[in-house]
Amino acid sequence: MAKATVDQSVCVGCEACVGVCPVSAISVNDGKASVDQDSCVECGACAATCPVSAISL
């Protein structure tokens, strides 16, 4: 697997991913999610939860 990445053009800033990340690697700034690549543990919870499929691994 790879680190999670967010397609900023698709993200709607709903913050669903923030609540499921076990290491708090995701934050929402200016209405878009971003992933701290150093903290991401590649679990895939965020990608599975995103309602608009803006996150990929």
C-alpha contacts under 8 A as a table, 3 or more apart, distances in Angstrom:
res1	aa1	res2	aa2	distance
1	M	42	E	6.49
1	M	57	L	6.39
2	A	42	E	6.15
2	A	57	L	5.11
3	K	37	Q	6.45
3	K	40	C	6.19
3	K	41	V	7.18
3	K	42	E	5.23
3	K	57	L	5.56
4	A	35	V	6.71
4	A	37	Q	7.52
4	A	40	C	7.02
4	A	42	E	6.44
4	A	44	G	7.36
4	A	46	C	7.95
4	A	47	A	7.53
4	A	55	I	6.43
4	A	56	S	5.54
4	A	57	L	4.48
5	T	34	S	7.52
5	T	35	V	6.50
5	T	55	I	5.56
5	T	56	S	5.49
5	T	57	L	6.34
6	V	11	C	7.12
6	V	33	A	6.72
6	V	34	S	6.26
6	V	35	V	7.20
6	V	54	A	5.56
6	V	55	I	4.53
6	V	56	S	6.61
7	D	10	V	5.53
7	D	11	C	6.25
7	D	54	A	5.09
7	D	55	I	6.31
8	Q	11	C	5.21
8	Q	32	K	6.33
8	Q	33	A	7.45
8	Q	54	A	7.31
10	V	52	V	6.97
10	V	53	S	7.69
10	V	54	A	5.28
11	C	14	C	7.94
11	C	32	K	5.87
11	C	33	A	6.79
11	C	52	V	6.97
11	C	54	A	5.22
12	V	31	G	6.84
12	V	32	K	6.47
12	V	52	V	7.70
13	G	28	V	6.52
13	G	31	G	4.67
13	G	32	K	4.72
13	G	33	A	5.99
15	E	18	V	5.18
15	E	19	G	7.01
15	E	27	S	7.94
15	E	28	V	6.73
15	E	33	A	7.19
16	A	19	G	5.75
16	A	20	V	7.00
16	A	46	C	7.72
16	A	49	T	6.63
16	A	50	C	6.38
16	A	51	P	7.97
17	C	20	V	5.41
17	C	21	C	6.30
17	C	26	I	7.09
17	C	45	A	7.52
17	C	46	C	4.58
17	C	47	A	7.51
17	C	49	T	6.17
17	C	50	C	6.11
18	V	21	C	5.65
18	V	24	S	6.87
18	V	25	A	7.84
18	V	26	I	5.37
18	V	27	S	6.28
18	V	28	V	7.79
18	V	46	C	7.50
20	V	45	A	6.20
20	V	46	C	6.26
20	V	49	T	7.63
21	C	24	S	5.36
21	C	25	A	6.57
21	C	26	I	6.88
21	C	45	A	6.40
21	C	46	C	6.21
22	P	25	A	7.93
23	V	39	S	6.80
23	V	40	C	7.06
23	V	41	V	7.55
24	S	27	S	7.72
24	S	39	S	7.77
25	A	35	V	5.60
25	A	36	D	5.05
25	A	37	Q	7.52
25	A	39	S	5.34
25	A	40	C	5.59
26	I	33	A	6.57
26	I	34	S	5.61
26	I	35	V	4.57
26	I	36	D	6.25
27	S	33	A	5.56
27	S	34	S	5.56
27	S	35	V	6.69
28	V	31	G	6.02
28	V	32	K	5.19
28	V	33	A	4.17
28	V	34	S	6.15
29	N	32	K	5.49
29	N	33	A	6.41
29	N	34	S	7.50
35	V	40	C	7.10
36	D	39	S	5.48
36	D	40	C	6.23
37	Q	40	C	5.28
40	C	43	C	7.93
42	E	57	L	7.23
44	G	47	A	5.31
44	G	48	A	6.22
44	G	57	L	6.89
45	A	48	A	5.20
45	A	49	T	6.16
46	C	49	T	5.11
46	C	50	C	6.06
46	C	55	I	6.89
47	A	50	C	5.43
47	A	53	S	6.71
47	A	54	A	7.51
47	A	55	I	4.86
47	A	56	S	5.69
47	A	57	L	7.24
50	C	53	S	5.29
50	C	54	A	6.54
50	C	55	I	6.68
51	P	54	A	7.94
53	S	56	S	7.41
